[in-house]
Amino acid sequence: MLSEFREEAVTTKRILDRVPADKLSWRLHAKSMSLGQLALHIATIPGSMAKLASCNKIHAATHPGAKLEHKPSAVTNDNGQGEEEQKAALLALEAESDEEE
């Protein structure tokens, strides 16, 4: 699972790097999330995985991340948030795999 995560992280970064900053507000239709919201959602999944791995239980409907209402100004940022979330998820996955052994 760890090797697959590492491979997917590289692919995800490559795709997110290709999202044009001037098109973040674009929507396929009025009811869909914007391109920026979708990209931010994908970028933050690893961090959510890390948080979920550390929880004993979670109620999906009341979880703070249940509603994505972010309005990103950029997909990537100078502080490396997406990379930090991937590192946190990787550490959580490694901890889980260590516990299983």
N, C-alpha and C positions, 0 to 999 in steps of 0.2 A: 504494500500500500504506500509506503514511503517513497519508493522509486517512482511510482505512478504520479504521486503528488508533485514530486520534483519536476517531472517531465511536463505535467500540465501547467505548472507555474511558469515555465519558460514560454510555453505557447500562449498562455493568458497575457503575459507581459507584452509579447510581440503584437498581439491583437489590440490591446489597450493603447499601445504606443501609436497605432495607426488611426485611432479615432481622432478626426479633425476637431481642434479646439473651437473653431468657428461654427461648428455644426452641433454643439452640445444641446441646443434647445430644439432641434429637429424632432418631430414626431411623425410616425407613420400615419396616425389618425388621432383625432381629438381625445380619445379615451386611453390611448397608450402612453406609457412612460416615455420621456424624452430619451434621446440617444445618450445624453450625459447621465441621466438617472440609471439607465441600464448598465452603462459602463461602470458607474460607481458601485452599483449592486454587485457586479462581477468582481470588482477590485476588493470589495470588503468581505466577500465570502470566506476567505481563509481566516480572517480575524474572528468571524462568527463561529467558524469551526473550532477555533482554539477556546473560545468562551464556552461553547456547548460541551466540549470535552471535559471542562473543569466543573460542570454542573452535575448535581445528582438528579435533578428533575427540572423540567421547564414547562411552562404553559404557553404554547405557541401564540394564542390569541392575545395574551396580555404582555408578551415579551416586548421590551422597548424597540426592538428592531422589526416588529411585526408590520409596521406601516412605513414604507420607504417614502419619505417626504423631502429628501435632500434635493437641493438645487445646486448641483456642482458648477463651479466656475471653470474647472479644469479636471480632466481625468487623472492626470498625474500631477504630483506637486513636488516642490523642492525638498520637502521633509521626508520623502520616501515612505509615505503611509502604507501604500500597497505592499511594498517590500517588507515593512515591519509586520504587517498582518500575516504575510506568508511565513515569516520566521516564527511568529507565535504559533501558527497552525502546525508548522513542522515540529516544533518543540513539543506541542501537545500530542501529536501523533507518535512521536518517538517515545514519549512517556507512556502512552497507552500500549505500545508494542513491547516496551520493557516490562510492564505489569503482566502481560500475557505470557511471557516466557517463564 
